[in-house]
Amino acid sequence: MRLRHHSGRVVHLSHGTHERPARDLPAVVEHLDAYAAVRDRLAVDTLGVSLWLPPTLAAALAIDGRSRTRLRAELEARGLEIVTLSGAPYAEGGDEDPAVPDWSHPARLEYTLDLARILTDLLPEDAVRGAVTTTGLGPREGWDAAKQKAAARVLSRLSAGLAEVAWHTGRAVRVGFQPEPGFVLDDTDSIVEAFGRLDRDRLGVCLDLADLACTWESPVAALDRLAAAGVAVIRVEIAAALEATDPVAAAEALRGYVEAGHPHQVTNPAGAKVDDLTQALADFPPGPWRVRCHVPLHTPPPPPLTATTEVWQAALRHLLSGVHPGTEYLAVESPAGGTGAQLAYLKSALGELGLSPPAEACAAH
């Protein structure tokens, strides 16, 4: 979905759903049918979509031009477009550890460059560049000097590979690293430090605004620090985390968000971090808490819980209020049942922040 910033530039809003991974091209096409139904419900001409392709499928598509052409045709037939691809999870079945391999391993490089090559063939005709998202380098635990040195070599090869893709295709692809708790890239300090050694022309960050809320940093101050350090905010995931001002009083409501096999980290303003909500409900670190659990943007959680709505709204206001937009790509994920309502709400909220509705967005990039 294309929205127009007051500068005249286009900001792309893409939508993703929590689907099981598509292991082959027919399964990807089935996912596209679900997105097309959302586009119909929203009554928009074009809907931007976020896709995740597992490594084996990405490797096959990267060397099969006919399959990429077919996928492009399937997108166009449904009024869908892709400007970003997700490469953060690295798994075939969706249940494997998403942090393995990390960016000290060449497999992460190969997967990301495969996605970049695919994306250049999927971009709309008038698009000159797109983006691939990836992990925040790797888990901080065990990230030693040897891993840092190996990652530096791999990231140098990534920059060279992206330059080669641009040279061959005439289209640039940038890579956005997603900071998250427990990873080498987790807060503004770690991002600024890391990007002092990285290629800031082709590499940047993909900010999840629920994760940003769980750092307890001021979103405006964090964005200003990234800008001052020359770190591009390539993509922004519009998301709200769960918040409990008084966790003891909200314990019963919080238990409703416990998911076996899906830990939700808990943080507080003092810097305490608990790996899972279940553990936090047993130990009760001092409140308030923010829980790394995406909650719907358009409906509040049950009281006395709240959502970090102020964080994502403040971040978007800051990103969109300048002479030029502070990011090219916005994204939102929602469960299949709440897709239409959440997107309609967000489209209205972005309009209030100065982005024109899709029908008014210009096609120029």
C-alpha positions as CSV (number, residue, x, y, z in Angstrom):
1,M,0.0,0.0,0.0
2,R,1.5,3.3,-1.1
3,L,1.1,6.4,1.0
4,R,2.4,9.9,0.2
5,H,4.5,11.9,2.6
6,H,4.0,15.7,2.5
7,S,7.4,15.9,0.6
8,G,5.8,14.0,-2.2
9,R,7.8,10.9,-1.5
10,V,6.2,7.5,-1.3
11,V,6.2,5.5,2.0
12,H,5.3,1.8,1.5
13,L,3.1,0.1,4.1
14,S,3.4,-3.7,3.9
15,H,1.3,-6.3,5.7
16,G,2.2,-9.7,7.0
17,T,0.3,-12.4,8.7
18,H,1.5,-15.2,11.1
19,E,1.5,-18.0,8.5
20,R,3.3,-21.3,8.5
21,P,6.3,-21.1,6.2
22,A,5.8,-21.9,2.6
23,R,8.1,-24.7,1.5
24,D,7.5,-24.4,-2.2
25,L,6.1,-22.0,-4.8
26,P,2.5,-23.3,-4.8
27,A,2.4,-22.8,-1.0
28,V,3.6,-19.2,-1.5
29,V,0.8,-18.6,-4.0
30,E,-1.7,-19.9,-1.5
31,H,-0.5,-17.3,1.0
32,L,-1.0,-14.7,-1.8
33,D,-4.7,-15.7,-2.1
34,A,-5.1,-14.8,1.6
35,Y,-3.5,-11.4,1.1
36,A,-5.7,-10.8,-2.0
37,A,-8.8,-11.3,0.2
38,V,-7.5,-8.6,2.6
39,R,-7.0,-6.2,-0.3
40,D,-10.6,-6.8,-1.4
41,R,-11.9,-6.1,2.1
42,L,-9.9,-2.9,2.3
43,A,-11.1,-1.9,-1.2
44,V,-7.6,-0.7,-2.3
45,D,-6.0,-1.1,-5.7
46,T,-2.7,-2.4,-4.4
47,L,-1.7,-4.0,-1.1
48,G,1.9,-4.3,-0.1
49,V,2.7,-7.7,1.5
50,S,5.6,-9.0,3.6
51,L,6.8,-12.5,2.7
52,W,9.2,-14.8,4.4
53,L,10.8,-17.4,2.3
54,P,12.8,-20.2,4.0
55,P,16.4,-20.8,2.9
56,T,15.9,-23.8,0.6
57,L,13.1,-22.1,-1.3
58,A,15.0,-18.9,-1.5
59,A,18.1,-20.7,-2.9
60,A,15.9,-22.4,-5.5
61,L,14.2,-19.1,-6.6
62,A,17.5,-17.3,-6.7
63,I,18.7,-19.5,-9.5
64,D,15.4,-20.1,-11.3
65,G,14.4,-17.0,-13.3
66,R,11.2,-18.7,-14.6
67,S,9.9,-19.3,-11.1
68,R,10.6,-15.7,-10.1
69,T,8.7,-14.5,-13.2
70,R,5.8,-16.7,-12.3
71,L,5.8,-15.3,-8.7
72,R,5.9,-11.8,-10.0
73,A,2.9,-12.6,-12.3
74,E,0.9,-14.1,-9.4
75,L,1.5,-10.9,-7.3
76,E,0.4,-8.6,-10.1
77,A,-2.7,-10.7,-10.8
78,R,-3.9,-10.2,-7.2
79,G,-3.1,-6.5,-7.0
80,L,-0.2,-7.2,-4.6
81,E,3.4,-5.8,-4.5
82,I,6.5,-6.6,-2.6
83,V,9.3,-4.1,-1.7
84,T,10.8,-5.9,1.2
85,L,11.5,-9.6,2.1
86,S,12.0,-11.0,5.6
87,G,15.2,-12.9,6.2
88,A,15.2,-12.7,10.0
89,P,14.0,-16.3,10.8
90,Y,16.3,-19.0,9.4
91,A,14.2,-22.1,9.5
92,E,12.5,-24.5,7.1
93,G,9.6,-25.6,9.3
94,G,9.2,-22.5,11.4
95,D,10.0,-24.2,14.7
96,E,13.8,-24.1,14.6
97,D,15.9,-21.6,16.5
98,P,15.6,-18.4,14.5
99,A,18.9,-17.1,15.7
100,V,20.9,-20.0,14.1
101,P,23.0,-19.3,12.1
102,D,24.1,-15.9,13.3
103,W,26.1,-13.4,11.2
104,S,29.4,-15.0,12.0
105,H,28.4,-17.8,9.7
106,P,28.5,-17.7,5.8
107,A,25.1,-19.4,5.6
108,R,23.4,-16.2,6.9
109,L,25.2,-14.3,4.1
110,E,24.2,-16.7,1.4
111,Y,20.5,-16.7,2.4
112,T,20.4,-12.9,2.6
113,L,22.0,-12.4,-0.8
114,D,19.6,-15.0,-2.3
115,L,16.7,-12.9,-1.0
116,A,18.2,-9.8,-2.4
117,R,18.5,-11.4,-5.9
118,I,14.9,-12.5,-5.7
119,L,13.6,-9.2,-4.6
120,T,15.1,-7.3,-7.6
121,D,12.8,-9.3,-9.8
122,L,9.7,-8.9,-7.6
123,L,9.9,-5.1,-7.1
124,P,7.3,-3.0,-8.9
125,E,8.4,-1.6,-12.2
126,D,8.8,1.9,-10.9
127,A,10.8,0.9,-7.8
128,V,14.5,1.5,-7.8
129,R,15.3,-0.2,-4.6
130,G,14.0,-2.5,-1.8
131,A,15.1,-4.1,1.4
132,V,15.7,-7.4,3.2
133,T,15.4,-7.7,6.9
134,T,17.6,-9.8,9.1
135,T,18.5,-10.5,12.7
136,G,20.4,-8.3,15.1
137,L,23.7,-10.0,14.2
138,G,23.3,-12.8,16.8
139,P,22.6,-13.7,20.4
140,R,24.8,-11.7,22.8
141,E,25.5,-14.8,24.9
142,G,28.6,-16.4,23.5
143,W,29.3,-13.5,21.1
144,D,33.1,-13.4,21.7
145,A,36.1,-11.9,19.9
146,A,36.3,-14.8,17.5
147,K,32.7,-14.4,16.5
148,Q,33.1,-10.6,16.1
149,K,36.0,-11.1,13.8
150,A,34.2,-13.7,11.7
151,A,31.1,-11.5,11.5
152,A,33.2,-8.6,10.3
153,R,34.5,-10.7,7.4
154,V,31.0,-11.9,6.5
155,L,29.5,-8.4,6.7
156,S,32.2,-7.1,4.4
157,R,31.2,-9.8,1.9
158,L,27.6,-8.8,2.3
159,S,28.3,-5.2,1.3
160,A,30.3,-6.4,-1.7
161,G,27.5,-8.8,-2.6
162,L,24.8,-6.1,-2.4
163,A,27.0,-3.9,-4.7
164,E,27.2,-6.7,-7.2
165,V,23.4,-7.2,-7.2
166,A,22.9,-3.5,-7.8
167,W,25.5,-3.5,-10.7
168,H,23.9,-6.5,-12.4
169,T,20.3,-5.5,-12.0
170,G,20.3,-1.7,-11.8
171,R,18.3,-2.0,-8.5
172,A,19.7,-1.5,-5.0
173,V,18.8,-3.7,-2.1
174,R,19.6,-2.6,1.4
175,V,19.7,-4.9,4.5
176,G,18.1,-3.9,7.8
177,F,19.3,-5.6,11.0
178,Q,16.5,-5.9,13.6
179,P,17.6,-5.1,17.1
180,E,16.0,-7.2,19.8
181,P,16.5,-8.1,23.5
182,G,19.3,-10.5,24.1
183,F,21.0,-9.9,20.7
184,V,24.3,-8.1,19.9
185,L,22.1,-5.3,18.6
186,D,19.5,-4.6,21.3
187,D,19.5,-0.9,22.1
188,T,20.6,2.4,20.7
189,D,24.1,2.2,22.3
190,S,24.8,-1.2,20.7
191,I,23.5,-0.1,17.3
192,V,25.6,3.0,17.2
193,E,28.7,1.1,18.3
194,A,28.3,-1.6,15.7
195,F,27.6,0.7,12.8
196,G,30.8,2.6,13.4
197,R,32.4,-0.4,11.7
198,L,29.7,-1.2,9.1
199,D,28.8,0.0,5.6
200,R,26.1,2.6,6.3
201,D,25.2,3.1,2.6
202,R,23.8,-0.5,2.1
203,L,23.2,-1.5,5.7
204,G,20.8,-0.1,8.4
205,V,18.3,-1.1,11.0
206,C,14.8,-2.5,10.9
207,L,13.1,-1.2,14.1
208,D,10.3,-3.1,15.8
209,L,8.5,-0.5,17.8
210,A,7.4,-3.0,20.4
211,D,11.0,-4.0,21.0
212,L,12.0,-0.4,21.2
213,A,9.3,0.1,23.8
214,C,10.8,-2.7,25.8
215,T,14.2,-0.9,26.0
216,W,12.4,1.9,27.9
217,E,14.3,4.4,25.7
218,S,12.6,7.6,24.6
219,P,11.7,6.8,21.0
220,V,12.5,10.4,19.9
221,A,15.9,10.4,21.6
222,A,16.7,7.0,20.1
223,L,15.8,8.0,16.6
224,D,17.8,11.2,16.9
225,R,20.9,9.3,18.1
226,L,20.6,6.9,15.1
227,A,20.3,9.8,12.7
228,A,23.3,11.6,14.2
229,A,25.3,8.4,13.8
230,G,24.3,8.1,10.2
231,V,22.4,4.8,10.8
232,A,19.5,4.5,8.3
233,V,16.1,3.3,9.7
234,I,15.3,1.2,6.6
235,R,12.1,-0.4,7.8
236,V,9.8,0.1,10.8
237,E,7.6,-2.6,12.2
238,I,4.6,-0.8,13.7
239,A,3.8,-2.8,16.9
240,A,2.8,-2.3,20.5
241,A,4.0,-4.3,23.5
242,L,2.1,-5.2,26.5
243,E,2.5,-3.0,29.6
244,A,1.5,-3.6,33.3
245,T,1.9,-0.6,35.6
246,D,1.2,-2.8,38.7
247,P,2.2,-6.4,37.7
248,V,0.9,-7.9,41.0
249,A,-2.6,-6.5,40.4
250,A,-2.5,-7.5,36.8
251,A,-1.1,-11.0,37.4
252,E,-4.3,-12.8,36.3
253,A,-4.6,-10.8,33.1
254,L,-0.9,-11.3,32.4
255,R,-1.3,-15.1,32.7
256,G,-3.6,-15.0,29.6
257,Y,-0.5,-14.0,27.5
258,V,1.7,-17.0,28.5
259,E,2.4,-19.2,25.5
260,A,4.1,-22.5,25.9
261,G,7.1,-22.7,23.6
262,H,6.9,-19.0,22.8
263,P,8.7,-17.0,25.5
264,H,7.9,-13.3,26.0
265,Q,10.6,-11.3,27.6
266,V,9.8,-8.9,30.4
267,T,11.7,-5.7,31.1
268,N,11.4,-2.8,33.6
269,P,12.8,0.8,33.6
270,A,15.5,-0.2,36.1
271,G,17.1,-2.5,33.4
272,A,15.8,-5.8,34.8
273,K,15.3,-8.5,32.0
274,V,13.5,-11.7,32.6
275,D,13.5,-14.2,29.7
276,D,9.9,-15.3,29.9
277,L,6.6,-14.0,31.3
278,T,6.1,-17.3,33.2
279,Q,9.4,-16.7,35.1
280,A,8.4,-13.1,35.8
281,L,5.1,-14.1,37.2
282,A,6.9,-16.5,39.5
283,D,9.6,-14.0,40.7
284,F,7.7,-10.7,40.3
285,P,10.6,-8.2,39.6
286,P,9.6,-4.6,40.5
287,G,7.2,-3.0,38.1
288,P,6.2,-1.5,35.9
289,W,6.7,-4.2,33.2
290,R,6.7,-4.2,29.5
291,V,6.2,-7.6,27.9
292,R,7.7,-8.3,24.5
293,C,4.4,-9.6,23.1
294,H,2.7,-7.9,20.1
295,V,-0.8,-6.8,20.9
296,P,-3.4,-5.5,18.4
297,L,-3.0,-1.8,17.6
298,H,-6.7,-1.3,17.2
299,T,-8.1,-2.8,20.4
300,P,-6.7,-2.3,24.0
301,P,-5.7,-5.3,26.1
302,P,-8.0,-6.2,29.1
303,P,-7.6,-3.8,32.0
304,P,-5.6,-3.2,34.1
305,L,-3.1,-3.9,31.2
306,T,-2.3,-1.3,28.6
307,A,-0.3,-1.2,25.4
308,T,2.7,0.9,24.5
309,T,0.7,2.9,22.0
310,E,2.4,6.1,23.0
311,V,5.8,4.7,21.9
312,W,4.8,3.7,18.4
313,Q,2.8,6.8,17.8
314,A,5.6,9.1,19.0
315,A,8.2,7.2,16.9
316,L,6.0,7.6,13.8
317,R,5.3,11.2,14.4
318,H,9.1,11.9,14.6
319,L,9.9,9.8,11.5
320,L,7.2,11.4,9.4
321,S,7.3,15.1,10.5
322,G,10.6,16.0,8.8
323,V,11.3,17.5,5.4
324,H,11.7,13.9,4.1
325,P,10.3,10.7,5.7
326,G,12.6,9.1,8.1
327,T,12.0,5.6,6.6
328,E,10.8,4.3,3.3
329,Y,9.1,1.2,4.6
330,L,6.5,0.6,7.2
331,A,5.2,-2.8,8.1
332,V,2.5,-4.3,10.3
333,E,1.7,-7.9,11.2
334,S,-1.6,-9.3,12.4
335,P,-3.2,-12.6,13.1
336,A,-5.4,-13.7,10.1
337,G,-8.6,-13.0,12.0
338,G,-7.8,-9.3,12.8
339,T,-6.2,-8.4,9.5
340,G,-8.7,-6.1,7.9
341,A,-9.6,-4.2,11.1
342,Q,-6.0,-3.6,12.1
343,L,-5.0,-2.3,8.7
344,A,-8.0,0.0,8.5
345,Y,-7.2,1.4,11.9
346,L,-3.6,1.9,10.9
347,K,-4.4,3.6,7.6
348,S,-6.5,6.1,9.5
349,A,-3.8,6.7,12.1
350,L,-1.2,7.3,9.4
351,G,-3.5,9.7,7.7
352,E,-3.7,11.7,11.0
353,L,0.2,11.8,10.9
354,G,0.2,13.4,7.5
355,L,0.4,10.4,5.1
356,S,-2.1,10.7,2.2
357,P,-4.4,7.7,1.6
358,P,-3.4,5.1,-1.1
359,A,-5.5,6.5,-3.9
360,E,-3.7,9.9,-3.6
361,A,-0.1,8.5,-3.4
362,C,2.1,9.3,-6.3
363,A,4.0,6.5,-8.0
364,A,7.3,8.4,-8.3
365,H,10.2,7.2,-6.0
